[in-house]
């Protein structure tokens, strides 16, 4: 199972002393990740907190058709940063019953429609994947 996360951003506020726009990515997100050549998308949810250009957060879990109404966001910790309209995220996770930790890394770009699109890599599958995300709480 490939586990992935990402986000959507919107410009707001002033940067850390340089007058540049800082994107606001705090909130709950739904991400779709696909490995090129594989038609099945992996859907995941996560919550981000932001302080300036630093990001922290957690993976969320849910089940069933009403999943997005019943998120529990206390999973693996996410760390990252914001530079201009580029977002970088990284986290480690282990599968239930396993001891091996896997790493996910992503670089995402803000698009004109307010969504984020980019690419990531996973040490679990040894693969790269494409990511598109939408924000759930706005």
SVG drawing of the C-alpha trace seen along z (x, -y; Angstrom):
<svg xmlns="http://www.w3.org/2000/svg" viewBox="-21 -44 35 52">
<polyline fill="none" stroke="black" stroke-width="0.4" points="0.0,0.0 1.4,-3.4 0.6,-6.1 0.8,-9.7 -0.3,-13.2 -0.4,-16.7 -2.3,-20.0 -3.9,-23.0 -2.7,-26.5 -3.9,-30.1 -1.8,-33.3 -2.2,-35.5 -0.2,-37.8 3.4,-38.9 6.5,-36.8 9.0,-36.5 10.6,-39.9 11.1,-39.8 7.7,-41.2 7.0,-38.0 3.5,-36.3 3.2,-33.4 0.9,-30.6 -1.6,-29.4 -1.8,-25.6 -3.1,-25.0 -6.1,-22.7 -7.4,-19.3 -6.7,-17.9 -7.6,-15.1 -4.8,-13.8 -4.9,-11.5 -1.6,-9.8 -1.0,-7.7 2.0,-5.7 2.6,-6.2 1.3,-3.1 -1.1,-2.2 -4.7,-3.2 -5.6,-2.9 -5.3,-6.1 -4.3,-6.0 -6.6,-8.4 -5.4,-9.7 -6.2,-12.6 -4.0,-14.7 -4.0,-17.8 -1.4,-20.6 -0.4,-23.3 1.7,-26.2 4.0,-28.7 5.5,-31.1 7.2,-28.9 7.3,-25.8 4.8,-23.0 3.8,-20.2 0.9,-17.9 -0.5,-14.4 -2.0,-11.8 -5.7,-11.2 -7.7,-7.9 -11.3,-7.2 -13.5,-4.5 -16.6,-4.1 -18.6,-6.5 -18.8,-9.2 -15.1,-9.1 -14.4,-12.9 -17.0,-13.7 -15.3,-11.3 -11.6,-12.0 -9.2,-11.1 -6.0,-13.1 -3.5,-11.5 -1.4,-9.4 2.2,-9.7 3.8,-13.1 4.4,-15.3 7.1,-18.0 7.8,-20.4 8.1,-23.9 6.9,-26.6 9.1,-28.5 7.2,-30.8 4.5,-28.6 6.4,-25.4 5.5,-23.1 7.8,-20.3 6.5,-17.5 8.1,-14.5 6.9,-11.8 7.7,-8.3 5.2,-5.6 5.1,-1.9 2.4,0.6 0.4,2.3 2.3,5.3 5.6,4.3 8.8,2.7 10.1,1.2 9.8,-2.6 9.1,-3.9 9.6,-7.5 7.4,-9.6 8.8,-12.8 6.9,-15.3 7.4,-18.5 4.2,-20.2 3.5,-23.4 0.5,-25.8 -1.6,-25.9 -3.8,-28.7 -7.0,-26.9 -5.9,-26.8 -5.0,-23.1 -1.6,-21.7 0.1,-19.2 3.5,-17.6 5.5,-14.5 6.7,-12.3 8.7,-9.2 8.2,-6.3 10.8,-4.0 8.1,-1.4 7.5,-0.8 10.8,-2.2 8.7,-4.3 7.8,-7.8 4.2,-9.0 2.1,-12.0 0.0,-13.9 -3.1,-16.2 -4.8,-17.5 -7.9,-19.5 -8.6,-21.3 -11.6,-20.0 -12.0,-22.7 -12.6,-25.9"/>
</svg>
